[in-house]
Structures are given as C-alpha cells and as structure tokens.
C-alpha cells in the first residue's frame, strides 16, 4: 500500500514537472511576441509623425518636433534591445546594421538642428529710431553725476522718415540657412532615410 502511494506521488510530481515544462516556453513566447508587437505599434505611430514634419515650415517648431520624434524612436529601439537581452535572443546582423545606421543618422540630424538653432541667436540690426535716439542727455550735477536731464533736439521732428525695417522678414526667410547653405532639404532627406530604415526594421525584425 505504501509502495502504491509512493508510485502515485512520483507520477503526480512527474506530471506536474512535464506540464510546466511544456507550458512555460509557450507562455514566455507569447509574452515575447506581445512585447515585440507593442514596440512595432509605437514605431508605426512615430513614423506617421515624421511624415507630418514634411509640412512644417517654422524652424523652431520643426526642430522641437524632430527631436521628440527621434528621441521616441531611439527609446523604442532601446526597449527592443533590452527585450532581446532579457530573453537571451540574438540580434541578427541586418537588425544590428539598421540600428547602427539609425543612431548615426540621428546624430547627424541633431547636429544640423543645433546649427540652425545657434545660427538664430543674434541681435538684428535696427534701422529705425527709438525715442532715446531723438533726444540728448546732459549731466546736471557736478562731480559724479547720477541723473540726466533730457533736452530736445534743435529741430524737433515728430516723424523721422526711415527706410522700412526688413530685418525680421529677411531673418525669417533665411532661418533654414547656415553659412549660406539651406539645410531644409537636407533635413527632409535625412528624415526620409530614417523613415525607410525604421520601416524596414519593423517589417523584418518585429
């Protein structure tokens, strides 16, 4: 009787082990595929935002949105890398090459955006007169003066004819330029290349 109970106990333990051995990998596989699908969906959504950037004409808005998009794609690739690490899956050569190409192109785009942002930091020349330009100031105290007395010009003109200030309009027109080179087309081509790289990555590795 005792021998029969022992055999039944061993049979139950063996069945339990076999059951979990059979179900474990399947459950892990489903979870793995689901996480890949989540990354895929996020990448697809981000790629749509890249397409929308083609119509953005304001440099500062374009720059902000482009950095957000590139950062999002980079995070999704990092999630993919961590997932492959966690599950001991190997990243094949094609996927690795696409990831490296994306990282390199991202650095290139970031650099060009920085050039445009830094190039916009200047004080425009002013060819119109302010109120301060139409008055003279003189010291009223002897020694170290601390106040000014405003004296009108000999000829007091209420209107000073000047040429139209076109500085801001010109700056707006040239805001995509750096050192005489318009970077808009280059940036659009770079983003298109990013789009193609990530689209291929999605289709073949996710």
C-alpha angles and dihedrals in degrees: 000000000000089000091054092051090050091051091049091049092051091047091052093049091048091049091049092051093047091048095054092041089056097043100039100071091043092055091046090049092052092050091048092051091047092053090049089050091051092052090047092053093049092049092050091052092048092050089058088058089055089056090053091055090068089077097047111108101173110091098211093048091044091050094050094047094044092053091050092049094048091046090051093051090047091053091050091052089050089052089052091050092049091048092052089047093050094050095040090240119153121236106227123228096257092053091046092051092050092049091050091048091050093050091050094048091047091055090049093051092046089053094051092047089052090053091054093046093049092044090059093058101095138109110247117231113253121221097175126083124242125206090264089059092059099055136065123224126209135183116256099187128065118236113008105012120206102178138051131218116213115225122188122238117261089248109044109202117180091200125041112200109226136161118266115275105243096162097104093044090050091047090051090051093049098039092109090056129093121181089347095308121115106223098187096092092044091052092048090052090048092052091048089054090050089050092053093046095051093042090055090046091053095049098046106029106032 
